[in-house]
Amino acid sequence: MFRFFIFLLIAFLLTLLQSTLISLIFPSHLKPDLMILLVVFLGIFFPPLSGAFLVLFCGLLYDTFSSGPLGLFAFVYLSIFFFLKVLAKVLILGETLLFRIILVGVLMVFQSLLLLFLPLVLGIAPRFLRPPPIWILPQMLITCAAIWPFFHLLRRVDIPPAEESFPPVP
């Protein structure tokens, strides 16, 4: 339970950081997407139920701070989270840095496709401002460069639940 609230606070702080400080430091096409890194971390290291609630919270927070349509990023992040959970049934989502870089790159393309086509399907395309598609590559490179320090920091903060140990049965 404590772990859940720690990551709830991290999600809130990352949303504030993403929408304020990062937006001031980086130009729009070079902003790293820290929220997708958090969603990938939650998808790899959290159980499905508590992870889904955290990801839903991340998406709703991001929707609120980005002034986009409410529920759009929540749906996108939940789709990414459950895609990771299904992928974990087939592949071992290991500790290798190269695999994480490729995984985040693929998921950013998936996120961009969802953000491109969902507003069209939902009928909110005229009201939804989209960046040019060429922006995905520099943003993907900057985000992938942030994987190692970001995951290293989150692994330091993460306190996995302790396994129960029972005395051996004689």
C-alpha positions in Angstrom: 0.0 0.0 0.0 2.9 2.3 0.8 4.4 1.5 -2.5 1.2 2.5 -4.3 1.1 5.9 -2.6 4.8 6.6 -3.3 4.2 6.0 -7.0 1.0 8.1 -6.9 3.1 11.0 -5.5 5.8 10.3 -8.2 3.1 10.4 -10.9 1.8 13.8 -9.6 5.3 15.2 -9.4 6.2 14.0 -12.9 3.1 15.5 -14.3 4.0 18.9 -12.7 7.6 18.6 -14.0 6.5 17.6 -17.5 4.0 20.4 -17.8 6.0 23.2 -16.3 9.8 22.9 -16.0 10.4 20.5 -19.0 8.2 22.7 -21.2 10.3 25.7 -20.2 13.7 24.0 -20.7 13.1 22.0 -23.9 11.5 23.2 -27.2 8.3 21.3 -28.0 9.8 18.8 -30.4 12.6 17.9 -28.0 10.6 17.4 -24.8 11.2 14.0 -23.2 8.0 12.1 -22.4 8.6 11.2 -18.8 5.1 9.9 -18.3 5.5 7.1 -20.9 8.7 6.1 -19.1 6.7 5.9 -15.8 3.9 3.9 -17.6 6.6 1.5 -19.0 8.1 1.1 -15.5 4.7 0.4 -14.0 3.9 -2.1 -16.8 7.1 -4.0 -16.1 7.4 -3.9 -12.3 3.8 -3.6 -11.0 1.0 -6.1 -10.6 -1.9 -5.6 -13.0 -4.5 -4.2 -10.7 -2.5 -1.6 -8.7 -0.5 -0.8 -11.8 -3.7 -0.1 -13.9 -5.0 2.2 -11.2 -1.7 4.1 -11.1 -1.6 4.3 -14.9 -5.2 5.5 -15.0 -4.3 8.2 -12.5 -1.3 9.2 -14.6 -3.4 9.5 -17.7 -6.1 11.6 -16.0 -3.5 13.8 -14.5 -1.8 14.3 -17.8 -5.2 15.0 -19.4 -5.9 17.7 -16.8 -2.5 19.4 -17.1 -2.3 19.2 -20.9 -5.8 20.7 -21.3 -6.6 17.9 -23.8 -9.8 15.9 -24.0 -10.4 14.2 -20.7 -9.7 10.5 -20.9 -7.6 10.6 -24.1 -4.2 10.1 -22.4 -5.8 7.8 -19.8 -7.0 5.5 -22.5 -3.6 5.7 -24.4 -1.6 5.0 -21.2 -3.9 2.1 -20.2 -3.6 0.6 -23.7 0.2 0.8 -23.4 0.1 -0.7 -19.9 -2.1 -3.6 -20.9 0.0 -4.1 -24.1 3.0 -4.5 -21.8 1.2 -7.0 -19.6 0.3 -9.1 -22.6 3.8 -8.8 -24.0 5.2 -10.0 -20.6 3.3 -13.2 -21.0 5.2 -13.9 -24.3 8.6 -12.2 -23.7 10.8 -11.7 -20.7 10.8 -7.9 -20.1 14.3 -8.1 -18.8 16.9 -5.7 -17.4 18.8 -5.0 -20.6 19.1 -1.4 -21.6 18.9 -2.1 -25.3 15.6 -3.9 -25.0 14.1 -1.1 -22.9 15.2 1.5 -25.5 13.6 -0.5 -28.3 10.5 -1.1 -26.2 10.0 2.6 -25.4 10.7 3.5 -29.0 8.0 1.1 -30.2 5.6 2.2 -27.5 6.1 5.9 -28.4 5.2 5.1 -32.0 2.1 3.2 -30.7 1.2 6.2 -28.6 1.6 8.6 -31.5 -0.6 6.4 -33.7 -3.3 6.3 -31.0 -3.1 10.1 -30.5 -3.3 10.5 -34.3 -6.3 8.3 -34.9 -8.3 8.4 -31.7 -9.4 12.1 -32.1 -10.5 11.2 -35.7 -12.6 8.3 -34.4 -14.0 10.2 -31.5 -14.9 13.2 -33.7 -12.7 15.7 -31.8 -10.1 16.1 -34.5 -10.8 19.7 -35.2 -10.5 20.7 -31.6 -7.4 18.6 -30.9 -4.1 20.2 -31.7 -1.5 17.7 -33.0 2.2 18.3 -33.6 3.7 17.4 -37.0 4.5 13.7 -37.3 8.2 14.5 -37.8 8.5 15.6 -34.2 8.2 12.0 -33.0 11.8 11.1 -33.9 13.7 13.7 -31.9 11.3 13.3 -29.0 11.8 9.5 -29.1 15.6 9.9 -29.1 15.5 12.3 -26.1 13.1 10.0 -24.2 15.1 6.9 -25.0 18.2 8.7 -23.7 16.4 9.3 -20.4 15.6 5.6 -19.9 18.7 4.6 -17.9 18.7 7.4 -15.3 15.0 7.4 -15.0 14.7 3.6 -14.4 17.7 3.7 -12.1 16.1 6.4 -10.0 12.7 4.6 -9.9 14.3 1.3 -8.9 16.0 3.1 -6.0 12.7 4.5 -4.9 10.7 1.3 -5.5 10.1 -0.9 -2.4 8.8 -4.2 -3.8 6.4 -6.0 -1.5 8.2 -8.5 0.8 7.5 -12.1 0.2 6.1 -14.0 3.1 8.4 -16.6 4.5 7.0 -19.5 6.3 9.1 -21.7 8.6 9.9 -25.0 7.1 7.5 -27.8 7.8 9.2 -30.6 9.7 
